Amino acid sequence: MPRPRKERCVELRPCIEAMVPASGKDFNKKSERNDCICLEIDEFEAIRLADYLNMYHEEAARRMGVSRVTFGRILKRGRSKIAKALIEGLPLMLEKN
């Protein structure tokens, strides 16, 4: 049985629901929604702290209430999703809860 996931502290929630490429496709179609990347709230927070606020990973991890290694994994996962969305021209959905 896997260990329960530790609660992560998130200071700022996303103010938008999605970022959609200007490719002319209708994003509201159900089939289009299946071809999108979903950025989780902890990934959003890690990117905000590390890349937007330029925090060291140690301090950012402390603010999120996780270890530095876990913070690094969250950050890597979030950056990878953003890169995939940019390179493949896919919509990027932001988790709101």
Residue pairs with C-beta under 8 A, 6 or more apart in sequence:
6 65
6 66
6 70
7 65
8 41
8 42
8 45
8 64
8 65
8 66
8 74
9 63
9 64
9 65
10 41
10 42
10 44
10 45
10 64
11 45
11 63
12 45
12 48
13 41
13 96
14 41
14 44
14 94
14 95
14 96
16 94
17 93
17 94
17 96
18 27
18 36
18 91
18 92
18 93
18 94
19 85
19 91
19 92
19 94
20 27
20 91
20 92
21 89
21 90
21 91
23 89
25 32
26 32
27 33
27 91
32 91
33 91
35 90
35 91
36 85
36 90
36 91
36 92
36 93
37 81
37 82
37 84
37 85
37 90
37 91
37 92
37 93
38 81
38 93
38 94
38 95
39 78
39 81
39 82
39 92
39 93
39 94
39 95
40 78
40 95
41 94
41 95
41 96
41 97
42 64
42 74
43 74
43 75
43 77
43 78
43 81
44 78
44 94
44 95
45 64
46 60
46 64
46 71
46 74
46 75
46 78
47 75
47 78
47 79
47 82
49 55
49 60
49 63
49 64
50 57
50 60
50 71
50 75
53 60
55 63
57 68
57 71
57 72
57 75
58 68
60 71
61 67
61 68
61 70
61 71
64 71
64 74
66 74
81 92
82 92
84 90
85 91
85 92
